[in-house]
């Protein structure tokens, strides 16, 4: 599979989003199978977070915190030199009652050691601040991350869920503090949700950062399995998205857009899934598309979708196909 750069790292253009590992949707045995299939399919980039696996319905429940990391570490320990592990910190568990916030140097130092233990590794390839923390100056966070790089615990650093201005502010803070800046930014981007094209991606271009889109398949809507009269059960969208949000998503406008995109892909002898991935990879600074998988076969299908390369003209036409509806 093609690779692209995130700082010194070379990541497969399709990664595996690991937020379903160890959850009710993807038990341990299935999780191990999914990760193994991903590696076999050429995926080398695995994106997880310390909070993944927690009980999102009841965040005060201590069970599950770090479970996705534990399973990923178990799955990759014999293949560690073949893969890149990206994880995140910044959301302290409910049991942590000390400190000022998840972006503090204190919490970052605790979190990295906990993640290293759960992942059964002595280094993290890409360590990312999961959420901006308004209670902590970003230079404090960057300073702690620089310490980790210097100590060999982390290879590159990144951030998530920051808008374009916030990315510029963080870069300026790094320059002023004399420490390396974030090398990557994660935000939502897909054919339905395109705000990052006008905000985060231009900022990444100006700052020389890699962009990592999440929600690349719009919670499964861009996989081709949803129809007006066919809404399969046992999916993340069916089981984890609230009914009111489903009602908004399963609208006539959504299905009209899907019709247009499927026709666009079919005219070029490709599938909707292939279009969703190819469109993302055609955008500036995109390094890897982190698509989730909770069932056997999904990771391999996502990896195979990366074989199509859209021209800039076709990428713009695909954008227009949904923007005008």
N, C-alpha and C positions, 0 to 999 in steps of 0.2 A: 504494500500500500504506500502511496505517496506520503511524505512527511513534510511538515512545515515547522518553522522555528518559533520557540517561545524563549527568548533570551538564548542561553547556551543549549537549551533542550531541543530535541528533534522529535516532534510528536506526530503520530499517525493522524491523518486528516479526519478520521472518524474515531472518536473516543467512546468509552462506556461511562455513562452516568450511573453512579452506584447507589443512588438514594433509595432504591427498592430492596437492596440486599438485606436479608434477615428480617424482612417485614412480613405481615400476613399475606401480602401479594406474592412473596418470593421467599420461601423458607430456605433453611441453610443448604439442604441438598441441592435444591434448584439453583440457588445462588452460586454454589461452587461449579455447577454445570455451566451456567451462563458465563461466568468469568473464563472458564476453560475454553468454551466455544469462541469467546471474543479473542483470546490470544491466538487460537488456531486460525481465526479469520484474518489475522494481521493487525488487529487493534493493539496498540502499545500504550495508549494514554487512558488512565483510569482515574476518574474524578469522584471524590467522596468528601465527606465532612464529618467532624467529630460528633455532630448532633444526629446524623442519619441513623435511623433505626429506632429513634425515640417515639414515644406515644404522643402523636400530635394532637389527639383528641383530649389528652390530659397531660400537659407538659410538666406537671408536678410529679408525675410517675417516674421514679428513677430507673425503671426497667427499660432497656433498649438503648440508652445513651451509649454511643460508640459501637453499637452492634454491627453496623455496616463496615466500619473500619476493621473490626475483628475478623469478619468473614473474608473481606478482601485480602487482609494480611495472610490468612490461612491459605487462600486460593493461590496467592502469588509467591509465597515464600520460596518455592522451588524454581521460580522463573524470575526472580527479582532483577537479575541483570538484563532481562529482555524487555522490561516495561518501565514506564514512567508512572509514578503515583503522585497525584495531586490531591491534597486535602485542604480543609478550611478550619479556621477557628474564629472566635469572636462572639459566640453565643454561649455564655457560661451556663452550666447545668443549674437547676433550681437549688441544689445543695450548696452551691458556692455563694456564701453570704458576705464575703470580704471583697475589698477592692472597689474600684470605681467603674469598671465596665469591661466588656469583652475585648476592647482594643488596647487595654492597658498593657504595659510591659510585664507587669506581674502575671496577668492572666495568660498572655502569650507564652511566657516561659513555662507555665504549668501545662498549658494545652499542648505544646509541641512534644513534650516528653510523654504525655499520656497517649498522644497519637502514635508516636514512634513505638511505644510498647504494644498498643493494640494492633498496629500494622506489622509487627514483628520485623522491623527494619531499623537500621541505624541512620538512615537519611530519608528525607522527603524531597522529591524532585521539584515540586511546585507547591509552596505553602501560601495560602491565600486568606486575607481578611474577609470574612464572610459578609459582614454588614458594616457600613460606616458607623462609627461610634462618636456621637457629638460630644460625649463627656470627656474624651481623651484627645489631645492634640495628635494629629496624624504623624508628626515627626517622632513622637514617643513610640508609636507602633513601629515605624520604619526603623528606628534605632534598635529596638529589640529584635526585629527580623534580621537586621544586618549582623547582630551578634550571632544569631543562629547560623547564618551563612559562613561567617568567619570560623565558627566552631565545627563546621562540616555537617551540621544537622539538616540543613536546607540548601538546595542548589539554586533555586530561583524563587522570587516572591511575586505575588499577584494580589488582586483585589476583586471584589464582586459588588454588584449593585450600586455603583457610583455613577452619577451622570457626568456629562462631558466636562462641565465646569469643575466638578469635584475631582476629576482626574487631573486637570490642569493644576488645581490647588495642591494636590498631593505631590505632583512632580515639582512644583515650586518649593514646597516644604522640604523635599528631599535635597534639592540643590542648596537651600539655605543651611540645612543641617550637615551637609557634606557626606550624605549617605546615598547608596544606590536607590533609585526609584522602583516603583512597581513595574514589572515587565509585562504583565497581562491584566486584562479586565474581562470579567464575566458579566453579561447581562442577557436578558431575554431577547431573542430575535427569531422570527420565523416569517413565513409568507403572509400570515395574518397579522402579526404584531411586528411592525417595522420601524418603530420610533428610533431605535438605535442607529438606523441608517443616517439620521439627521443630527445625532447627538454624540453618542459614545464612539461610534466608528470614526467620524472625522477627528475627534480628540485623539484616538489611538493613532491615526495616521500622522498627526502633527507631533505626537510625543514618541513615535517609534515603538508603540506597544502592540502586542498581539491581542486580538479580540477572540473570546471564546463564547459562542452563543449557547445559552441553555433554552429549554423548551423548544428545540428545533422542529419538533413534529406537532406542536400545538396540542400537547396532551393526547396525542394519538390521532387527532383529526386529519393530519396530513399523511397517514399511513395507507389510506384507501379502504379501510375496513368499515368506515361509517357511511351509511346511506340514509336517506329519508325514512326508509322502511326497515332499516337494519341497524340496530344499535346493540352490538354484542355485550353480554354481561361478562363479569370476571375480568374487566379491564380496569386500568387505573382511572380512566375517565368515569366509568360507571360506578366504581366502588369508592373513590376518594374525593371526587369533586361534588360539592353540595348541590342538591336538586335545583336551587335557584340559579346557580352558575351554569348547570347543564342546560336549563331552559334558555338562557341567553345564548349559549354556544350552539345548541341545536336549532338554529333559526333558519328561515328560508334564505336569508342573505348568506349565511355560512354555506349552505348546500349549493347555492348558485355559484359561489366562489369555487367550491370544490369541483363543480361541473366544468367550469372554465379552465381550471388548472389541469384536471384530468384530460380534457380535450387537448390542451396545449402539449402535455406530455405524450399522449397517444399519437399525435401527429408526428412526433419525433421518435417514435418507437421506444418510449420509456414509460415508467410507471410514475404515479403520484409521489411515492416514497423517494424514488430517484430524483425527481424534480425538487422536492423539499431539501434534500441534502445538497444537490448540485447548485441550487440557487444560493444557499448559504456560503458554499465554498467559492462562489464567484464574487463575493463581496470583499472589499478591501480589508486587509489586515486579519481576516479570519484565519485562525491557525488550525483549529480542530473543532469538530461538531460533536458535542457530548450528548449522544442519544441514549436514553435509558432502555433497559431491557429487564423484563421480569419473567420471561418464559423462554424455554429452549428454542433456538432458531432465530430469535429476534436480533441478537447481536450480529449474527452472520448476515442477516438480511440488510441491516444497517451498514455493515462494512461493504457489502456488494454494491450498495447504492452509490458509493463514492466513485464508481468507475466513470460516470458521465461527467464531462466537463462542459459547462455552459459557456458560450461566448458572451461577452458583455452585452451584445445586442439582444440575445435571447433572454438573458437575465433581466434586462430592462422590460422586455415584452411580457415576461412572466409577472413582474411587478405590476405592470399596467393592467394585466388580466384580472387581478384582484382589486386593484385600487379604484377601478372605474365602476365596481359593483357596490 
